[in-house]
Amino acid sequence: MKLRYLSALCAVACSAALAMPAAAQGISPNNPFASQGRELPHINMEAALDQATWVDPSVPQTVEPGNLVTFGDSIMANMTAGDAAFSMATKGARKANPNAAATISTLDPNINLHGCAQGTPSLPKKIAADLGVPLNDYSCPGATMYTPSAAALTIPEQVDAAIADGALNPQTRYVTLQGGYNDVYNNYFTLTGEGANDAEIAARINQPTQRDMFAAAIDGAISKIKQAAPNAKIALVGYHEITENTPAGWQCLYHIGEGYGRDNVWGASYAVPIFFDTQGEMNVQKWLAEAAQRHGVQFADERAFSAGHGECAAPADRWVAGILIDTTTGEHNLALHLTDEGVDAIGSDVANKIR
């Protein structure tokens, strides 16, 4: 039965991998998704079929005293495209069979028991290693703060899962939470709450602003964390620099050879204005800082720390991969996400700030 079930899941995984663009599988030298060798799902049939490593579905996530619990989206999870695709491809199996989550997690250890793909290296793993504490990571690709999501655990749902698992408890030592960026592009036509007349207009049309929805969601999550883990040091982690904070905002579509943002030339880097995303980055940064102040918890300003290391920085300074083709950025798991160097630097900075 076990072999038959795993074989079926492996067939799903292989189908998911084959469905990905050829370049994502490492066939093209100019891989648009990740560094070579990081594209396909991390399938380990040998380990999955080994009874000694089999995960009992009735056993919850291991929780050790003095743990770090982390919540976030793909910036924290730092998964590969392959593991993300496998997670999505097996979503139906997890819903249909309560035992499937543990089976899938055994088959692909980069997918946790809640179906969230997580990579290595990652900010949670780096922070936990620097602090020298056990880790319970609930970050999930595609996670939103307040926008309903059928694809991933929202940040509040991650907190609920951690409470149900017992990961958040009186012995929990540290908690980090980052989220809200994915809500930006889901709410382009919703008032941000930062405009001069946004509050008045929102009241007239009876529609909450992004700022209000963010505050309601994160306030509820922090309150639950404090109740479940009263002795934990809580830090809200600001996003690092992704796009350039200029009046137009700049995002780099590709990097070939050398070049810098607006000074690009063909065959080097190509940047486009993306005002709404950049403004969203800045808004979320502000809202996280405001939430930290409201609740008397720490705010880790990683945008300030990573200034000059965004997506359009010079190759030697860049901590964020481009969107399409990128041959000059350092090793990374996924386009638009942190490089290994960025994970290492930012993870250490967060650990130092919350230590």
C-alpha positions in Angstrom: 0.0 0.0 0.0 2.8 2.4 1.0 4.7 1.7 -2.2 1.6 2.1 -4.4 0.7 5.4 -2.8 4.2 6.8 -3.0 4.5 5.7 -6.6 1.3 7.5 -7.4 2.5 10.7 -5.8 5.8 10.4 -7.6 3.9 10.2 -10.9 2.2 13.5 -9.9 5.6 15.0 -9.1 7.2 14.0 -12.3 4.2 15.3 -14.3 4.5 18.6 -12.5 8.2 18.8 -13.3 7.7 18.0 -16.9 5.0 20.6 -17.1 7.5 23.3 -16.2 9.2 25.3 -18.9 12.3 23.6 -20.3 14.5 26.5 -19.1 13.2 25.9 -15.5 14.5 22.4 -15.6 18.1 23.5 -16.3 18.1 22.8 -20.1 18.7 26.4 -21.0 22.0 28.0 -19.9 20.1 31.2 -19.2 17.8 29.9 -16.5 15.0 32.3 -15.8 14.0 30.7 -12.5 16.9 29.7 -10.4 20.6 28.8 -10.3 21.4 25.6 -12.2 20.6 22.5 -10.2 17.9 24.1 -8.1 14.9 23.8 -10.5 13.3 20.4 -10.0 11.4 19.0 -7.0 13.6 17.6 -4.3 12.2 14.1 -4.6 13.9 11.4 -2.6 12.2 8.0 -3.3 14.9 6.1 -1.5 14.3 7.9 1.8 10.5 7.9 1.3 10.5 4.1 0.9 12.8 3.6 3.9 10.7 2.5 6.9 13.2 4.1 9.2 12.5 7.6 7.8 8.8 7.2 7.3 6.8 10.0 8.8 3.8 8.8 11.0 0.8 11.0 10.0 -0.4 10.9 13.6 2.7 12.6 14.9 2.6 16.4 14.9 5.5 18.6 14.0 8.4 18.2 16.4 8.5 21.0 19.0 11.5 21.6 21.2 11.8 24.0 24.2 13.2 27.4 23.5 12.3 27.3 19.8 12.1 30.0 17.1 8.8 30.1 15.3 8.7 31.9 11.9 5.8 33.2 9.8 6.0 34.6 6.3 5.6 34.2 2.5 8.1 33.1 -0.2 10.7 35.6 0.9 11.0 33.6 4.1 10.3 30.2 2.6 12.8 30.7 -0.3 11.6 27.6 -2.1 12.6 26.4 -5.5 10.2 26.5 -8.5 10.2 22.7 -8.6 9.2 22.2 -4.9 6.6 24.9 -5.3 5.2 23.1 -8.4 5.2 19.8 -6.6 3.4 21.3 -3.6 0.7 22.7 -5.9 0.4 19.5 -7.9 -0.2 17.4 -4.8 -2.7 19.9 -3.2 -5.6 17.7 -4.2 -4.1 14.6 -2.7 -3.6 16.4 0.6 -7.2 17.5 0.7 -8.6 14.1 -0.3 -6.5 12.1 2.2 -5.6 13.4 5.7 -2.5 11.2 5.7 -1.2 12.5 2.4 0.6 15.5 3.9 3.0 13.4 5.9 3.5 11.1 2.8 4.2 14.1 0.6 6.6 15.6 3.2 8.5 12.3 3.3 8.7 12.1 -0.5 9.8 15.8 -0.7 11.3 17.0 2.6 11.2 20.5 1.3 7.4 20.5 1.8 6.2 20.8 5.3 3.2 19.0 6.9 1.0 22.0 6.0 1.9 21.7 2.3 4.2 24.7 2.2 7.3 24.4 0.0 10.5 25.7 1.8 14.0 25.8 0.5 17.6 25.9 1.7 19.1 28.3 2.5 16.4 30.4 4.0 16.0 33.2 6.4 14.3 31.1 9.1 17.1 28.5 8.9 19.8 31.1 9.0 18.2 33.0 11.9 17.7 29.8 13.9 21.3 28.7 13.2 22.7 32.0 14.3 20.6 32.1 17.5 21.4 28.4 18.2 17.8 27.5 18.8 15.4 24.8 17.3 13.2 26.0 14.4 9.5 25.6 13.6 9.0 27.3 10.2 5.5 28.0 9.0 6.4 30.3 6.1 4.4 29.5 2.9 4.9 30.6 -0.7 2.2 32.9 -1.8 1.0 33.7 1.7 -1.0 36.9 2.1 -1.8 38.9 5.2 -5.4 39.8 4.6 -6.3 38.7 1.1 -8.2 35.4 1.1 -6.1 32.7 -0.5 -6.9 29.2 -1.7 -3.3 28.5 -2.7 -1.4 29.0 0.6 -1.8 29.5 4.3 -2.3 33.1 5.0 -0.2 34.6 7.8 -3.1 34.5 10.3 -3.7 30.8 9.3 0.0 30.1 9.8 -0.3 31.4 13.4 -3.4 29.3 14.0 -1.5 26.2 12.7 1.5 26.9 15.0 -0.9 27.2 17.9 -2.6 23.9 17.0 0.7 22.2 16.6 1.9 23.4 20.0 4.9 25.2 18.3 3.8 28.5 20.0 4.0 27.8 23.7 5.2 29.3 27.0 8.7 28.0 26.3 8.9 29.6 22.8 11.9 31.9 22.8 11.6 33.9 19.6 8.9 34.6 17.0 9.5 36.4 13.7 6.7 37.5 11.3 6.9 39.0 7.9 4.0 39.5 5.4 1.9 41.8 3.3 3.8 42.1 0.1 1.6 39.5 -1.7 -1.5 41.5 -0.8 -0.2 44.5 -2.8 -0.6 43.0 -6.3 -4.0 41.5 -5.2 -5.3 44.9 -4.3 -4.1 47.4 -7.0 -7.6 48.9 -7.2 -8.1 49.1 -3.4 -7.3 52.4 -1.7 -4.0 52.1 0.1 -5.1 54.3 3.0 -1.9 56.4 2.5 -3.5 59.0 0.2 -4.7 62.3 1.5 -8.4 61.5 1.0 -8.3 57.7 1.1 -10.1 57.4 4.5 -12.9 59.7 3.5 -13.4 58.0 0.1 -13.3 54.6 1.7 -16.0 55.6 4.1 -18.2 56.9 1.3 -17.9 53.7 -0.7 -18.0 51.5 2.4 -14.7 49.7 1.5 -11.8 49.3 3.9 -8.4 50.5 2.8 -5.3 48.2 2.4 -3.9 49.8 5.5 -7.0 49.0 7.6 -7.2 45.4 6.4 -3.5 44.9 7.0 -3.8 46.3 10.5 -6.8 44.1 11.4 -5.1 41.0 10.2 -1.7 41.5 11.8 -3.2 42.8 15.0 -5.2 39.6 15.4 -2.2 37.5 14.6 0.1 39.2 17.1 -2.5 39.0 19.8 -2.8 35.3 19.3 1.0 34.9 19.3 1.3 36.8 22.6 -1.4 34.7 24.2 0.1 31.4 23.1 3.8 32.3 23.6 3.8 34.9 26.4 7.5 34.7 27.1 8.6 34.9 23.5 10.5 37.9 22.0 8.5 38.9 18.9 9.9 40.7 15.9 8.2 41.9 12.8 10.7 41.7 10.0 10.6 44.4 7.3 11.2 43.3 3.7 14.6 43.9 2.2 15.1 46.2 -0.7 13.6 44.6 -3.8 12.9 47.4 -6.2 14.4 50.9 -6.1 12.6 53.5 -4.1 12.4 56.2 -6.8 9.4 58.2 -8.0 8.8 55.7 -10.8 10.1 52.6 -9.1 12.5 50.3 -11.0 12.4 46.6 -11.5 15.0 44.6 -13.6 13.6 42.1 -16.1 17.0 40.6 -16.9 20.7 40.7 -16.2 23.2 39.7 -18.8 26.7 40.8 -18.4 27.1 43.9 -16.3 24.9 46.9 -16.0 23.0 48.9 -13.4 19.3 49.8 -13.4 18.5 52.9 -15.4 22.0 52.9 -16.9 21.3 49.6 -18.6 22.4 48.9 -22.1 21.2 46.0 -24.4 22.9 42.8 -23.4 23.4 44.0 -19.8 20.4 44.8 -17.6 16.9 46.0 -18.5 14.8 48.0 -16.0 11.2 49.0 -16.2 9.2 51.4 -14.0 6.9 49.6 -11.6 5.5 52.3 -9.4 2.7 50.4 -7.7 4.9 47.5 -6.6 7.5 49.9 -5.2 4.9 52.0 -3.4 3.5 48.8 -2.1 6.9 47.8 -0.7 7.2 51.1 1.1 3.6 50.9 2.4 4.0 47.5 3.9 7.3 48.5 5.5 5.5 51.4 7.2 2.6 49.3 8.3 4.8 46.6 9.8 6.7 49.3 11.7 3.4 50.8 12.9 2.1 47.4 14.0 5.3 46.8 16.0 4.9 50.1 17.8 1.2 49.4 18.5 2.0 46.0 20.1 5.3 46.9 21.8 7.2 44.4 19.8 10.4 44.8 17.8 10.7 45.9 14.2 13.7 44.7 12.2 14.2 47.2 9.4 15.8 45.1 6.7 15.1 47.5 3.9 17.5 50.0 5.5 20.1 47.2 6.1 19.9 46.0 2.5 20.0 49.4 0.9 21.9 49.2 -2.4 21.5 45.5 -2.7 18.2 45.3 -4.5 17.2 43.7 -7.8 18.8 46.4 -9.9 22.1 46.7 -8.0 25.4 46.0 -9.6 26.2 42.3 -9.8 28.7 42.4 -7.0 26.2 44.0 -4.7 22.9 42.4 -5.8 21.0 40.2 -3.3 17.9 39.8 -5.4 17.7 37.9 -8.7 16.1 39.4 -11.8 12.8 38.3 -13.2 13.5 36.7 -16.6 17.0 35.8 -17.6 19.8 36.4 -15.1 23.4 35.3 -15.6 25.2 37.8 -13.3 23.4 37.4 -10.0 24.8 35.1 -7.4 23.4 31.6 -6.5 19.7 31.8 -5.8 16.6 29.5 -5.5 14.1 31.5 -7.4 13.8 34.7 -9.6 12.9 37.9 -7.7 14.0 36.2 -4.4 17.1 36.4 -2.3 20.5 35.1 -3.3 22.4 32.8 -0.9 24.5 35.8 0.0 21.4 37.9 0.7 19.9 35.2 2.9 23.2 34.9 4.9 23.5 38.7 5.4 19.9 39.5 6.2 19.4 36.3 8.3 22.4 37.3 10.4 21.2 40.9 10.8 17.8 39.8 12.0 19.4 37.3 14.5 21.6 40.1 15.8 18.7 42.5 16.2 16.5 40.0 18.1 19.1 38.2 20.1 
